[in-house]
Amino acid sequence: MTTPVICRPSAFPIRRITNCPTCKQRRRMAGHDALWYGPTLTCCTCGDSWTSGEMHDRPFQRAWRTEAAAKARRAWTEAGTYTRADYDAWFAEAHGRPVIDVALPEAAPAV
Ligand SMILES: [Zn+2]
């Protein structure tokens, strides 16, 4: 049996307080930023997720909201340990150039 190799870009944990379309109010959102794909954020209250503003499909399973929101709250805590300087260093290493003239995740319009 062969082992599949799944390629994905490196990701950096991020967190934002922004308007949640599902909750219809400002909520804590946590996730990661990845090159080429843009930020992926999950609402810490309702558990819905978005990548670059596109909502993810909701899983067909019981209690997915509770589990997704709990996971997002853990990601929120983890992302709080990083600074803007850490983000800039990750970006420069992953992208091969410093953060200059690049729309940063916090500059993205609120959904
Ligand atoms: Zn929400």
Backbone and ligand atoms as CSV (ligand in chain L), in Angstrom:
chain,resi,resn,atom,element,x,y,z
A,1,MET,N,N,0.843,-1.189,0.000
A,1,MET,CA,C,0.000,0.000,0.000
A,1,MET,C,C,0.880,1.240,0.000
A,2,THR,N,N,0.519,2.174,-0.814
A,2,THR,CA,C,1.300,3.411,-0.853
A,2,THR,C,C,0.678,4.463,0.058
A,3,THR,N,N,1.521,5.333,0.523
A,3,THR,CA,C,1.064,6.425,1.382
A,3,THR,C,C,0.826,7.657,0.520
A,4,PRO,N,N,-0.368,8.184,0.556
A,4,PRO,CA,C,-0.606,9.387,-0.254
A,4,PRO,C,C,0.135,10.584,0.318
A,5,VAL,N,N,0.593,11.441,-0.566
A,5,VAL,CA,C,1.262,12.675,-0.159
A,5,VAL,C,C,0.320,13.825,-0.461
A,6,ILE,N,N,-0.041,14.517,0.572
A,6,ILE,CA,C,-0.958,15.650,0.412
A,6,ILE,C,C,-0.161,16.929,0.583
A,7,CYS,N,N,-0.144,17.731,-0.456
A,7,CYS,CA,C,0.607,18.984,-0.418
A,7,CYS,C,C,-0.335,20.114,-0.018
A,8,ARG,N,N,0.128,20.925,0.886
A,8,ARG,CA,C,-0.637,22.105,1.244
A,8,ARG,C,C,0.345,23.173,1.691
A,9,PRO,N,N,-0.038,24.421,1.508
A,9,PRO,CA,C,0.879,25.496,1.887
A,9,PRO,C,C,0.986,25.600,3.401
A,10,SER,N,N,2.060,26.230,3.841
A,10,SER,CA,C,2.181,26.449,5.278
A,10,SER,C,C,1.102,27.429,5.713
A,11,ALA,N,N,0.699,27.317,6.960
A,11,ALA,CA,C,-0.377,28.157,7.476
A,11,ALA,C,C,0.073,28.849,8.754
A,12,PHE,N,N,-0.540,29.980,9.029
A,12,PHE,CA,C,-0.215,30.742,10.231
A,12,PHE,C,C,-1.513,30.990,10.999
A,13,PRO,N,N,-1.543,30.681,12.303
A,13,PRO,CA,C,-2.777,30.880,13.080
A,13,PRO,C,C,-3.137,32.357,13.206
A,14,ILE,N,N,-4.387,32.671,12.957
A,14,ILE,CA,C,-4.850,34.056,13.066
A,14,ILE,C,C,-6.161,34.090,13.839
A,15,ARG,N,N,-6.502,35.275,14.332
A,15,ARG,CA,C,-7.809,35.470,14.962
A,15,ARG,C,C,-8.280,36.882,14.686
A,16,ARG,N,N,-9.581,37.018,14.556
A,16,ARG,CA,C,-10.176,38.304,14.228
A,16,ARG,C,C,-11.508,38.443,14.940
A,17,ILE,N,N,-11.904,39.677,15.188
A,17,ILE,CA,C,-13.269,39.948,15.629
A,17,ILE,C,C,-13.940,40.622,14.450
A,18,THR,N,N,-14.909,39.950,13.866
A,18,THR,CA,C,-15.564,40.467,12.670
A,18,THR,C,C,-17.026,40.021,12.657
A,19,ASN,N,N,-17.762,40.581,11.711
A,19,ASN,CA,C,-19.187,40.291,11.624
A,19,ASN,C,C,-19.406,38.867,11.109
A,20,CYS,N,N,-20.174,38.084,11.844
A,20,CYS,CA,C,-20.498,36.718,11.413
A,20,CYS,C,C,-21.839,36.762,10.687
A,21,PRO,N,N,-21.877,36.340,9.412
A,21,PRO,CA,C,-23.145,36.344,8.671
A,21,PRO,C,C,-24.192,35.418,9.271
A,22,THR,N,N,-23.766,34.362,9.931
A,22,THR,CA,C,-24.720,33.427,10.532
A,22,THR,C,C,-25.288,33.986,11.826
A,23,CYS,N,N,-24.417,34.489,12.707
A,23,CYS,CA,C,-24.853,35.056,13.988
A,23,CYS,C,C,-25.448,36.452,13.808
A,24,LYS,N,N,-25.109,37.097,12.692
A,24,LYS,CA,C,-25.552,38.452,12.373
A,24,LYS,C,C,-25.093,39.462,13.421
A,25,GLN,N,N,-23.897,39.259,13.955
A,25,GLN,CA,C,-23.269,40.234,14.832
A,25,GLN,C,C,-21.770,39.946,14.910
A,26,ARG,N,N,-21.040,40.898,15.510
A,26,ARG,CA,C,-19.597,40.743,15.601
A,26,ARG,C,C,-19.278,39.579,16.546
A,27,ARG,N,N,-18.377,38.715,16.086
A,27,ARG,CA,C,-18.003,37.533,16.855
A,27,ARG,C,C,-16.494,37.316,16.781
A,28,ARG,N,N,-15.984,36.549,17.722
A,28,ARG,CA,C,-14.588,36.136,17.661
A,28,ARG,C,C,-14.489,35.026,16.615
A,29,MET,N,N,-13.489,35.127,15.740
A,29,MET,CA,C,-13.258,34.098,14.722
A,29,MET,C,C,-11.783,33.732,14.744
A,30,ALA,N,N,-11.516,32.455,14.610
A,30,ALA,CA,C,-10.135,31.977,14.620
A,30,ALA,C,C,-9.929,30.994,13.484
A,31,GLY,N,N,-8.700,30.911,13.038
A,31,GLY,CA,C,-8.378,29.988,11.954
A,31,GLY,C,C,-6.931,30.146,11.561
A,32,HIS,N,N,-6.676,30.163,10.267
A,32,HIS,CA,C,-5.302,30.290,9.801
A,32,HIS,C,C,-5.270,31.045,8.480
A,33,ASP,N,N,-4.107,31.615,8.217
A,33,ASP,CA,C,-3.864,32.265,6.935
A,33,ASP,C,C,-2.883,31.391,6.175
A,34,ALA,N,N,-3.141,31.185,4.906
A,34,ALA,CA,C,-2.254,30.363,4.093
A,34,ALA,C,C,-2.018,31.066,2.765
A,35,LEU,N,N,-0.829,30.881,2.234
A,35,LEU,CA,C,-0.522,31.470,0.947
A,35,LEU,C,C,-1.424,30.862,-0.107
A,36,TRP,N,N,-1.795,31.621,-1.061
A,36,TRP,CA,C,-2.631,31.258,-2.211
A,36,TRP,C,C,-4.103,31.082,-1.885
A,37,TYR,N,N,-4.460,30.714,-0.662
A,37,TYR,CA,C,-5.852,30.446,-0.354
A,37,TYR,C,C,-6.530,31.543,0.443
A,38,GLY,N,N,-5.762,32.395,1.071
A,38,GLY,CA,C,-6.354,33.423,1.903
A,38,GLY,C,C,-6.738,32.890,3.264
A,39,PRO,N,N,-7.260,33.766,4.106
A,39,PRO,CA,C,-7.575,33.345,5.474
A,39,PRO,C,C,-8.788,32.430,5.554
A,40,THR,N,N,-8.691,31.439,6.429
A,40,THR,CA,C,-9.809,30.568,6.779
A,40,THR,C,C,-10.171,30.861,8.222
A,41,LEU,N,N,-11.419,31.254,8.451
A,41,LEU,CA,C,-11.866,31.618,9.787
A,41,LEU,C,C,-13.109,30.838,10.165
A,42,THR,N,N,-13.182,30.470,11.440
A,42,THR,CA,C,-14.347,29.780,11.991
A,42,THR,C,C,-14.890,30.601,13.147
A,43,CYS,N,N,-16.197,30.792,13.170
A,43,CYS,CA,C,-16.840,31.555,14.233
A,43,CYS,C,C,-16.767,30.752,15.544
A,44,CYS,N,N,-16.319,31.432,16.599
A,44,CYS,CA,C,-16.194,30.769,17.901
A,44,CYS,C,C,-17.549,30.556,18.564
A,45,THR,N,N,-18.618,31.082,17.980
A,45,THR,CA,C,-19.942,30.923,18.575
A,45,THR,C,C,-20.789,29.907,17.819
A,46,CYS,N,N,-20.898,30.075,16.487
A,46,CYS,CA,C,-21.791,29.184,15.733
A,46,CYS,C,C,-21.056,28.039,15.033
A,47,GLY,N,N,-19.732,28.161,14.824
A,47,GLY,CA,C,-18.966,27.086,14.220
A,47,GLY,C,C,-18.909,27.099,12.706
A,48,ASP,N,N,-19.626,28.006,12.044
A,48,ASP,CA,C,-19.525,28.101,10.587
A,48,ASP,C,C,-18.146,28.617,10.203
A,49,SER,N,N,-17.662,28.216,9.006
A,49,SER,CA,C,-16.331,28.589,8.546
A,49,SER,C,C,-16.374,29.218,7.166
A,50,TRP,N,N,-15.370,30.056,6.882
A,50,TRP,CA,C,-15.231,30.720,5.601
A,50,TRP,C,C,-13.769,30.723,5.194
A,51,THR,N,N,-13.527,30.576,3.892
A,51,THR,CA,C,-12.200,30.775,3.332
A,51,THR,C,C,-12.313,31.830,2.264
A,52,SER,N,N,-11.568,32.893,2.432
A,52,SER,CA,C,-11.602,34.035,1.520
A,52,SER,C,C,-13.036,34.505,1.281
A,53,GLY,N,N,-13.846,34.476,2.309
A,53,GLY,CA,C,-15.218,34.961,2.223
A,53,GLY,C,C,-16.226,33.940,1.752
A,54,GLU,N,N,-15.778,32.771,1.294
A,54,GLU,CA,C,-16.694,31.734,0.826
A,54,GLU,C,C,-16.997,30.777,1.978
A,55,MET,N,N,-18.283,30.585,2.251
A,55,MET,CA,C,-18.676,29.725,3.366
A,55,MET,C,C,-18.431,28.255,3.054
A,56,HIS,N,N,-17.921,27.532,4.035
A,56,HIS,CA,C,-17.701,26.093,3.877
A,56,HIS,C,C,-19.028,25.349,3.974
A,57,ASP,N,N,-19.067,24.162,3.382
A,57,ASP,CA,C,-20.230,23.301,3.541
A,57,ASP,C,C,-20.350,22.886,5.008
A,58,ARG,N,N,-21.588,22.742,5.455
A,58,ARG,CA,C,-21.806,22.276,6.825
A,58,ARG,C,C,-21.816,20.751,6.829
A,59,PRO,N,N,-21.090,20.145,7.780
A,59,PRO,CA,C,-21.060,18.676,7.827
A,59,PRO,C,C,-22.412,18.102,8.212
A,60,PHE,N,N,-22.695,16.912,7.697
A,60,PHE,CA,C,-23.952,16.244,8.020
A,60,PHE,C,C,-23.687,15.297,9.183
A,61,GLN,N,N,-23.598,15.842,10.374
A,61,GLN,CA,C,-23.373,15.024,11.563
A,61,GLN,C,C,-23.922,15.751,12.776
A,62,ARG,N,N,-24.221,14.997,13.798
A,62,ARG,CA,C,-24.776,15.573,15.004
A,62,ARG,C,C,-23.722,16.400,15.748
A,63,ALA,N,N,-24.170,17.475,16.340
A,63,ALA,CA,C,-23.350,18.314,17.231
A,63,ALA,C,C,-22.129,18.924,16.555
A,64,TRP,N,N,-22.170,19.061,15.227
A,64,TRP,CA,C,-20.998,19.621,14.556
A,64,TRP,C,C,-20.760,21.068,14.986
A,65,ARG,N,N,-21.831,21.832,15.235
A,65,ARG,CA,C,-21.642,23.238,15.627
A,65,ARG,C,C,-20.885,23.343,16.944
A,66,THR,N,N,-21.282,22.544,17.910
A,66,THR,CA,C,-20.628,22.577,19.222
A,66,THR,C,C,-19.151,22.228,19.091
A,67,GLU,N,N,-18.856,21.179,18.324
A,67,GLU,CA,C,-17.463,20.749,18.152
A,67,GLU,C,C,-16.650,21.781,17.381
A,68,ALA,N,N,-17.227,22.330,16.312
A,68,ALA,CA,C,-16.504,23.315,15.507
A,68,ALA,C,C,-16.249,24.588,16.304
A,69,ALA,N,N,-17.236,25.026,17.090
A,69,ALA,CA,C,-17.056,26.233,17.897
A,69,ALA,C,C,-16.002,26.007,18.978
A,70,ALA,N,N,-15.999,24.830,19.593
A,70,ALA,CA,C,-14.998,24.525,20.619
A,70,ALA,C,C,-13.601,24.507,20.006
A,71,LYS,N,N,-13.483,23.922,18.815
A,71,LYS,CA,C,-12.190,23.890,18.120
A,71,LYS,C,C,-11.743,25.313,17.784
A,72,ALA,N,N,-12.676,26.148,17.358
A,72,ALA,CA,C,-12.345,27.540,17.034
A,72,ALA,C,C,-11.898,28.292,18.279
A,73,ARG,N,N,-12.530,28.025,19.425
A,73,ARG,CA,C,-12.113,28.699,20.663
A,73,ARG,C,C,-10.704,28.270,21.067
A,74,ARG,N,N,-10.362,27.010,20.851
A,74,ARG,CA,C,-8.982,26.563,21.129
A,74,ARG,C,C,-8.015,27.256,20.164
A,75,ALA,N,N,-8.414,27.378,18.889
A,75,ALA,CA,C,-7.569,28.057,17.901
A,75,ALA,C,C,-7.416,29.537,18.254
A,76,TRP,N,N,-8.481,30.131,18.818
A,76,TRP,CA,C,-8.422,31.537,19.240
A,76,TRP,C,C,-7.330,31.711,20.297
A,77,THR,N,N,-7.311,30.823,21.264
A,77,THR,CA,C,-6.318,30.894,22.335
A,77,THR,C,C,-4.912,30.712,21.774
A,78,GLU,N,N,-4.758,29.724,20.877
A,78,GLU,CA,C,-3.445,29.470,20.293
A,78,GLU,C,C,-2.963,30.666,19.470
A,79,ALA,N,N,-3.856,31.247,18.691
A,79,ALA,CA,C,-3.460,32.362,17.816
A,79,ALA,C,C,-3.068,33.592,18.630
A,80,GLY,N,N,-3.545,33.689,19.848
A,80,GLY,CA,C,-3.216,34.844,20.682
A,80,GLY,C,C,-1.781,34.882,21.130
A,81,THR,N,N,-1.063,33.774,20.949
A,81,THR,CA,C,0.335,33.740,21.378
A,81,THR,C,C,1.278,34.305,20.323
A,82,TYR,N,N,0.742,34.622,19.136
A,82,TYR,CA,C,1.585,35.131,18.061
A,82,TYR,C,C,1.422,36.635,17.920
A,83,THR,N,N,2.495,37.277,17.463
A,83,THR,CA,C,2.477,38.728,17.273
A,83,THR,C,C,2.496,39.064,15.784
A,84,ARG,N,N,2.315,40.335,15.507
A,84,ARG,CA,C,2.397,40.786,14.127
A,84,ARG,C,C,3.784,40.517,13.547
A,85,ALA,N,N,4.818,40.666,14.363
A,85,ALA,CA,C,6.184,40.395,13.903
A,85,ALA,C,C,6.326,38.916,13.519
A,86,ASP,N,N,5.678,38.026,14.278
A,86,ASP,CA,C,5.704,36.598,13.945
A,86,ASP,C,C,5.041,36.371,12.583
A,87,TYR,N,N,3.900,37.057,12.371
A,87,TYR,CA,C,3.200,36.918,11.089
A,87,TYR,C,C,4.086,37.402,9.937
A,88,ASP,N,N,4.710,38.558,10.128
A,88,ASP,CA,C,5.574,39.105,9.079
A,88,ASP,C,C,6.734,38.155,8.772
A,89,ALA,N,N,7.304,37.551,9.820
A,89,ALA,CA,C,8.417,36.609,9.614
A,89,ALA,C,C,7.936,35.370,8.865
A,90,TRP,N,N,6.741,34.852,9.238
A,90,TRP,CA,C,6.187,33.686,8.532
A,90,TRP,C,C,5.936,34.027,7.070
A,91,PHE,N,N,5.354,35.183,6.819
A,91,PHE,CA,C,5.035,35.581,5.456
A,91,PHE,C,C,6.298,35.692,4.614
A,92,ALA,N,N,7.320,36.347,5.186
A,92,ALA,CA,C,8.572,36.534,4.441
A,92,ALA,C,C,9.217,35.193,4.114
A,93,GLU,N,N,9.181,34.263,5.065
A,93,GLU,CA,C,9.787,32.951,4.835
A,93,GLU,C,C,8.976,32.137,3.825
A,94,ALA,N,N,7.656,32.144,3.969
A,94,ALA,CA,C,6.814,31.326,3.098
A,94,ALA,C,C,6.702,31.902,1.699
A,95,HIS,N,N,6.718,33.213,1.596
A,95,HIS,CA,C,6.489,33.850,0.307
A,95,HIS,C,C,7.778,34.284,-0.369
A,96,GLY,N,N,8.857,34.281,0.366
A,96,GLY,CA,C,10.134,34.642,-0.216
A,96,GLY,C,C,10.366,36.132,-0.317
A,97,ARG,N,N,9.501,36.924,0.284
A,97,ARG,CA,C,9.696,38.375,0.296
A,97,ARG,C,C,8.948,38.945,1.495
A,98,PRO,N,N,9.363,40.133,1.944
A,98,PRO,CA,C,8.686,40.723,3.108
A,98,PRO,C,C,7.287,41.217,2.762
A,99,VAL,N,N,6.542,41.521,3.797
A,99,VAL,CA,C,5.181,42.015,3.627
A,99,VAL,C,C,5.238,43.481,3.201
A,100,ILE,N,N,5.134,43.707,1.915
A,100,ILE,CA,C,5.105,45.060,1.353
A,100,ILE,C,C,4.070,45.053,0.238
A,101,ASP,N,N,3.186,46.000,0.259
A,101,ASP,CA,C,2.151,46.112,-0.759
A,101,ASP,C,C,1.306,44.854,-0.875
A,102,VAL,N,N,1.047,44.227,0.228
A,102,VAL,CA,C,0.230,43.020,0.244
A,102,VAL,C,C,-0.971,43.275,1.126
A,103,ALA,N,N,-2.152,42.956,0.647
A,103,ALA,CA,C,-3.353,43.102,1.467
A,103,ALA,C,C,-3.314,42.078,2.591
A,104,LEU,N,N,-3.235,42.551,3.823
A,104,LEU,CA,C,-3.145,41.657,4.963
A,104,LEU,C,C,-4.542,41.164,5.332
A,105,PRO,N,N,-4.623,40.061,6.049
A,105,PRO,CA,C,-5.940,39.498,6.389
A,105,PRO,C,C,-6.824,40.476,7.119
A,106,GLU,N,N,-6.264,41.307,8.001
A,106,GLU,CA,C,-7.123,42.227,8.740
A,106,GLU,C,C,-7.627,43.364,7.860
A,107,ALA,N,N,-7.031,43.490,6.663
A,107,ALA,CA,C,-7.490,44.525,5.739
A,107,ALA,C,C,-8.655,44.032,4.883
A,108,ALA,N,N,-8.966,42.749,4.995
A,108,ALA,CA,C,-10.049,42.190,4.204
A,108,ALA,C,C,-11.380,42.775,4.678
A,109,PRO,N,N,-12.295,43.027,3.762
A,109,PRO,CA,C,-13.583,43.586,4.174
A,109,PRO,C,C,-14.367,42.611,5.035
A,110,ALA,N,N,-15.106,43.162,5.969
A,110,ALA,CA,C,-15.931,42.316,6.847
A,110,ALA,C,C,-17.019,41.651,6.023
A,111,VAL,N,N,-17.264,40.398,6.316
A,111,VAL,CA,C,-18.288,39.633,5.586
A,111,VAL,C,C,-19.648,39.930,6.152
L,1,ZN,ZN,ZN,-21.267,32.895,14.038
